Amino acid sequence: MAQTSRGRAQDRAKVAAGQDHEVKYEAKKESVSKETVKKAVKSAGNSRKKVEAEIGRH
């Protein structure tokens, strides 16, 4: 698992909805708006696979 600059473990299997750069990345990857990604995280949880599945359903 990768480390952040502060030495914390970084989990790439999750989407941090509070981090604008992660939301922008996921929105661009899925060709949807940032708001759509945030709503998907809120309803499906922060697992990247679940978020992508939630976005795909709409």
Contact map, one row per residue, 1 for C-alpha under 8 A:
1110000011100000000000000000000000000000000000000000000000
1111000011100000000000000000000000000000000000000000000000
1111111111000000000000000000000000000000000000000000000000
0111111111000000000000000000000000000000000000000000000000
0011111100000000000000000000000000000000000000000000000000
0011111100000000000000000000000000000000000000000000000000
0011111110000000000000000000000000000000000000000000000000
0011111111000000000000000000000000000000000000000000000000
1111001111100000000000000000000000000000000000000000000000
1111000111110000000000000000000000000000000000000000000000
1100000011111100000000000000000000000000000000000000000000
0000000001111110000000000000000000000000000000000000000000
0000000000111110000000000000000000000000000000111000000000
0000000000111111000000000000000000000000000001110000000000
0000000000011111100001100000000000000000100001110010000000
0000000000000111111001100000000000000000000001000000000000
0000000000000011111101100000000000001100100001000000000000
0000000000000001111100100000000000000000000000000000000000
0000000000000001111111100000000000000000000000000000000000
0000000000000000111111110000000000000000000000000000000000
0000000000000000001111111000000000000000000000000000000000
0000000000000011101111111100000000000000000000000000000000
0000000000000011111111111110000001001100000000000000000000
0000000000000000000111111111000001000000000000000000000000
0000000000000000000011111111100000000000000000000000000000
0000000000000000000001111111110000001000000000000000000000
0000000000000000000000111111111111011000000000000000000000
0000000000000000000000011111111110000000000000000000000000
0000000000000000000000001111111000000000000000000000000000
0000000000000000000000000111111100000000000000000001001000
0000000000000000000000000011111110000000000000000000000000
0000000000000000000000000011011111011000000000000000000000
0000000000000000000000000011001111111000000000000000000000
0000000000000000000000110010000111111100000000000000000000
0000000000000000000000000000000011111110000000000000000000
0000000000000000000000000010000111111111000000000000001000
0000000000000000100000100110000111111111100000000010001000
0000000000000000100000100000000001111111110000000000000000
0000000000000000000000000000000000111111111000000000000000
0000000000000000000000000000000000011111111110000010011000
0000000000000010100000000000000000001111111111100010000000
0000000000000000000000000000000000000111111111000000000000
0000000000000000000000000000000000000011111110000000000000
0000000000000000000000000000000000000001111111100110010000
0000000000000000000000000000000000000001111111100110000000
0000000000000111100000000000000000000000110111110110000000
0000000000001110000000000000000000000000100111111110000000
0000000000001110000000000000000000000000000001111111000000
0000000000001000000000000000000000000000000000111111100000
0000000000000000000000000000000000000000000111111111110000
0000000000000010000000000000000000001001100111111111111000
0000000000000000000000000000010000000000000000011111111100
0000000000000000000000000000000000000000000000001111111110
0000000000000000000000000000000000000001000100000111111111
0000000000000000000000000000010000011001000000000011111111
0000000000000000000000000000000000000000000000000001111111
0000000000000000000000000000000000000000000000000000111111
0000000000000000000000000000000000000000000000000000011111
